[in-house]
Every structure is written in C-alpha cells, then in structure tokens.
Amino acid sequence: MIEGEGVEPDIKVENDPYKEFMGEDAQLNKAIEVILEQLKDRKELPSIPPPPVKNK
C-alpha cells in the first residue's frame, strides 16, 4: 500500500486505503473504464490479403 515515487500517471486516481485493503482497486477500475471507452472507437481490421503466388 505504501510505495516509493514512480512514473507520473496519465490519469490521476485517488485510492481510498480502506477500500484498497478490502480489495477494491480504484486505479484498476479506472483503467478498465478507459479501455472500454477506447474500444468503442476501434476501427475494423483490414481483410487478410490473398497468399502470394509462388509457382511463376
């Protein structure tokens, strides 16, 4: 629960020590929320190209 100084986060989330002790991770919940939002804007992957012709 107590750690040293690390990398500055892109999104700041306050962790309630009691909730964290009880197993609820506010940082993980926020990360999941952000990723689910980003998945809504996901573009479709291009189709698979045909295999190369190697008999010429």
Kinemage of the C-alpha trace (Angstrom):
@kinemage 1
@onewidth
@group {chain A} dominant
@subgroup {mainchain}
@vectorlist {calphas} color= white
{ca met a 1} P 0.000 0.000 0.000
{ca ile a 2} L 2.947 2.307 0.616
{ca glu a 3} L 5.457 2.652 -2.183
{ca gly a 4} L 8.137 4.976 -3.459
{ca glu a 5} L 7.886 7.620 -6.184
{ca gly a 6} L 7.259 6.162 -9.636
{ca val a 7} L 6.217 7.403 -13.045
{ca glu a 8} L 3.714 10.266 -13.204
{ca pro a 9} L 0.340 8.756 -14.204
{ca asp a 10} L -1.618 9.885 -17.269
{ca ile a 11} L -4.839 9.803 -15.236
{ca lys a 12} L -4.689 10.583 -11.532
{ca val a 13} L -6.914 8.424 -9.315
{ca glu a 14} L -7.129 8.657 -5.547
{ca asn a 15} L -7.086 5.269 -3.815
{ca asp a 16} L -9.015 5.060 -0.559
{ca pro a 17} L -6.725 2.981 1.702
{ca tyr a 18} L -9.668 1.226 3.372
{ca lys a 19} L -11.297 0.246 0.051
{ca glu a 20} L -7.914 -0.880 -1.269
{ca phe a 21} L -7.392 -3.011 1.847
{ca met a 22} L -10.853 -4.528 1.259
{ca gly a 23} L -9.846 -5.463 -2.301
{ca glu a 24} L -11.323 -2.615 -4.356
{ca asp a 25} L -8.709 -1.041 -6.638
{ca ala a 26} L -9.803 2.380 -7.924
{ca gln a 27} L -6.853 2.598 -10.332
{ca leu a 28} L -7.690 -0.759 -11.924
{ca asn a 29} L -11.383 0.162 -12.176
{ca lys a 30} L -10.500 3.457 -13.903
{ca ala a 31} L -8.125 1.692 -16.309
{ca ile a 32} L -10.870 -0.768 -17.293
{ca glu a 33} L -13.320 2.116 -17.765
{ca val a 34} L -10.892 3.998 -20.037
{ca ile a 35} L -10.082 0.907 -22.124
{ca leu a 36} L -13.763 0.058 -22.604
{ca glu a 37} L -14.348 3.634 -23.856
{ca gln a 38} L -11.422 3.327 -26.280
{ca leu a 39} L -12.784 0.034 -27.618
{ca lys a 40} L -15.970 1.831 -28.728
{ca asp a 41} L -13.861 3.846 -31.234
{ca arg a 42} L -11.970 0.803 -32.513
{ca lys a 43} L -11.631 0.552 -36.266
{ca glu a 44} L -12.222 -2.706 -38.101
{ca leu a 45} L -9.100 -4.600 -39.093
{ca pro a 46} L -8.322 -4.852 -42.818
{ca ser a 47} L -9.133 -8.131 -44.533
{ca ile a 48} L -6.450 -10.791 -44.887
{ca pro a 49} L -4.639 -10.453 -48.237
{ca pro a 50} L -4.531 -13.426 -50.593
{ca pro a 51} L -1.478 -15.685 -50.322
{ca pro a 52} L 1.389 -14.935 -52.722
{ca val a 53} L 1.669 -16.847 -55.990
{ca lys a 54} L 4.993 -18.757 -55.872
{ca asn a 55} L 4.746 -21.003 -58.961
{ca lys a 56} L 5.890 -18.466 -61.598
